[in-house]
């Protein structure tokens, strides 16, 4: 076994997702499934029922997502939304991440690259009333929601335990709390994107496209089922307001 050890964390709250068993494990990895269901079982994940989690389902998911080192002492952690399945050992991703001494690995949004575009979708198509609150909050903190190109998804992240990454995690979580306990759905990606763009543009980031979620490494399933979600076409990847190359 060569290369750094790492922990893969997924989460199922309120039985919203099915358990997607790991198809092939790595000897270098620890696999944790965090839940609020004491009866949840898995053949391939170590299930942890965390009774410290409070609030609604989205609050619990955000609590896990932005506090991964509550569950592991490994320096490098991968967090996965419960709709994502692990197909094989993720050593290649970890080795690329570690060799470049990146602090963060994150997926660039496939269809939109500004906060304004994302919030518009959530406000209209998804009828999400948290969008207007976030729009106002981003204006207050001085974030140009229309012109700043860089929108990232938080369902898959690789993070290294460094002071800057811990600071980033904490700032995103604090901003989520400011924007309302009941509005912490997937809109966390807007606040995470704004936080990263405004205050952490000097962080070394390993960029991924959404092709990662339909690769030999990861499969994306529909929520609560085993139907595979397929890509529909990707726009040019932008990060920190300029085009970037992606690992996948």
FENVEN-V184237 format. One record per pair of residues at least 6 apart in sequence whose ideal C-beta (glycine too) atoms are under 6 Angstrom apart, sorted by sequence separation. I is the first residue (numbers start at 1). J is the second residue. D is the distance in Angstrom with one decimal. If there is no record, write none. Layout:
i->I j->J d->D
i->I j->J d->D
This chain:
i->112 j->118 d->5.2
i->122 j->128 d->4.1
i->159 j->165 d->5.2
i->212 j->218 d->5.8
i->40 j->47 d->5.5
i->53 j->60 d->4.2
i->138 j->145 d->5.2
i->213 j->220 d->4.1
i->222 j->229 d->5.9
i->236 j->243 d->5.9
i->237 j->244 d->5.5
i->97 j->105 d->5.3
i->123 j->131 d->3.7
i->176 j->184 d->5.1
i->22 j->31 d->6.0
i->33 j->42 d->5.6
i->68 j->77 d->4.4
i->122 j->131 d->4.4
i->220 j->229 d->4.3
i->237 j->246 d->5.4
i->53 j->63 d->5.7
i->38 j->49 d->4.6
i->68 j->79 d->5.5
i->33 j->45 d->3.7
i->119 j->131 d->4.4
i->176 j->188 d->5.7
i->31 j->45 d->5.1
i->32 j->46 d->5.4
i->33 j->47 d->4.9
i->34 j->48 d->5.3
i->35 j->49 d->5.6
i->65 j->79 d->5.6
i->176 j->191 d->6.0
i->32 j->48 d->5.8
i->34 j->50 d->5.5
i->119 j->135 d->5.2
i->175 j->191 d->4.7
i->36 j->53 d->5.5
i->214 j->231 d->5.5
i->172 j->191 d->5.8
i->172 j->192 d->4.9
i->8 j->29 d->5.5
i->21 j->43 d->5.8
i->22 j->44 d->4.0
i->5 j->28 d->5.2
i->6 j->29 d->5.5
i->7 j->30 d->4.6
i->8 j->31 d->5.0
i->9 j->32 d->4.9
i->10 j->33 d->5.3
i->11 j->34 d->4.5
i->12 j->35 d->5.0
i->13 j->36 d->5.5
i->19 j->42 d->5.1
i->21 j->44 d->4.6
i->172 j->195 d->5.1
i->171 j->195 d->5.3
i->3 j->28 d->6.0
i->209 j->234 d->5.7
i->1 j->27 d->5.1
i->1 j->28 d->5.6
i->209 j->237 d->6.0
i->116 j->145 d->4.2
i->34 j->64 d->5.1
i->115 j->145 d->4.1
i->116 j->146 d->4.4
i->114 j->146 d->5.9
i->168 j->200 d->5.3
i->207 j->239 d->5.8
i->118 j->151 d->5.8
i->215 j->248 d->6.0
i->154 j->188 d->5.6
i->154 j->189 d->4.7
i->113 j->149 d->4.6
i->153 j->189 d->5.4
i->212 j->248 d->4.6
i->207 j->244 d->5.2
i->209 j->246 d->4.5
i->211 j->248 d->5.2
i->113 j->151 d->5.1
i->154 j->192 d->5.2
i->208 j->246 d->5.7
i->32 j->71 d->5.6
i->112 j->151 d->5.6
i->164 j->203 d->5.7
i->201 j->240 d->4.8
i->207 j->246 d->4.8
i->208 j->247 d->5.6
i->208 j->248 d->5.4
i->152 j->193 d->4.8
i->206 j->247 d->5.7
i->109 j->151 d->4.1
i->137 j->179 d->5.6
i->151 j->193 d->5.0
i->14 j->57 d->4.5
i->150 j->193 d->5.9
i->13 j->57 d->4.7
i->108 j->152 d->5.9
i->109 j->153 d->5.7
i->134 j->179 d->5.4
i->106 j->152 d->4.8
i->107 j->153 d->4.4
i->133 j->179 d->5.4
i->13 j->60 d->4.7
i->133 j->180 d->6.0
i->150 j->197 d->4.7
i->13 j->61 d->5.5
i->107 j->156 d->5.4
i->148 j->197 d->5.7
i->11 j->61 d->6.0
i->106 j->157 d->5.3
i->143 j->194 d->4.7
i->11 j->64 d->4.7
i->105 j->158 d->3.4
i->130 j->183 d->2.9
i->134 j->187 d->5.9
i->104 j->159 d->5.8
i->143 j->198 d->6.0
i->134 j->190 d->5.8
i->138 j->194 d->5.6
i->103 j->160 d->5.1
i->130 j->187 d->5.4
i->9 j->68 d->5.6
i->103 j->162 d->5.3
i->97 j->158 d->5.2
i->103 j->164 d->5.9
i->103 j->165 d->4.8
i->26 j->89 d->3.0
i->28 j->91 d->6.0
i->22 j->86 d->4.6
i->23 j->87 d->5.0
i->24 j->88 d->4.3
i->7 j->72 d->3.9
i->17 j->82 d->3.5
i->20 j->85 d->3.6
i->26 j->91 d->5.3
i->17 j->83 d->5.8
i->7 j->74 d->4.5
i->6 j->74 d->5.5
i->5 j->74 d->5.4
i->6 j->76 d->4.2
i->7 j->77 d->5.0
i->8 j->78 d->4.7
i->9 j->79 d->4.9
i->10 j->80 d->4.4
i->12 j->82 d->4.6
i->11 j->82 d->5.6
i->4 j->76 d->5.8
i->10 j->82 d->5.7
i->118 j->190 d->5.5
i->81 j->155 d->3.6
i->115 j->190 d->5.1
i->80 j->156 d->5.8
i->79 j->157 d->5.2
i->115 j->194 d->6.0
i->78 j->158 d->5.1
i->77 j->159 d->5.4
i->76 j->160 d->5.4
i->75 j->160 d->6.0
i->75 j->161 d->4.9
i->6 j->94 d->5.2
i->150 j->238 d->5.7
i->149 j->238 d->4.0
i->150 j->239 d->4.9
i->150 j->240 d->5.6
i->150 j->241 d->6.0
i->3 j->95 d->5.4
i->69 j->161 d->5.9
i->149 j->241 d->5.1
i->148 j->241 d->5.9
i->4 j->98 d->5.3
i->104 j->203 d->5.9
i->108 j->207 d->5.8
i->103 j->203 d->4.9
i->110 j->210 d->4.1
i->103 j->204 d->5.5
i->104 j->205 d->4.9
i->105 j->206 d->4.0
i->107 j->208 d->4.7
i->102 j->204 d->4.6
i->66 j->169 d->4.9
i->107 j->210 d->5.8
i->102 j->206 d->4.3
i->66 j->172 d->5.9
i->66 j->173 d->4.4
i->97 j->206 d->5.4
i->62 j->176 d->5.8
i->59 j->181 d->5.9
i->62 j->184 d->4.9
i->110 j->234 d->4.5
i->59 j->184 d->5.7
i->113 j->238 d->4.6
i->58 j->184 d->4.6
i->62 j->188 d->5.9
i->58 j->185 d->5.0
i->90 j->217 d->5.8
i->87 j->216 d->6.0
i->108 j->237 d->4.5
i->87 j->217 d->5.9
i->87 j->219 d->5.9
i->84 j->218 d->5.5
i->85 j->219 d->4.4
i->84 j->220 d->5.8
i->83 j->221 d->5.2
i->83 j->223 d->5.4
i->17 j->224 d->6.0
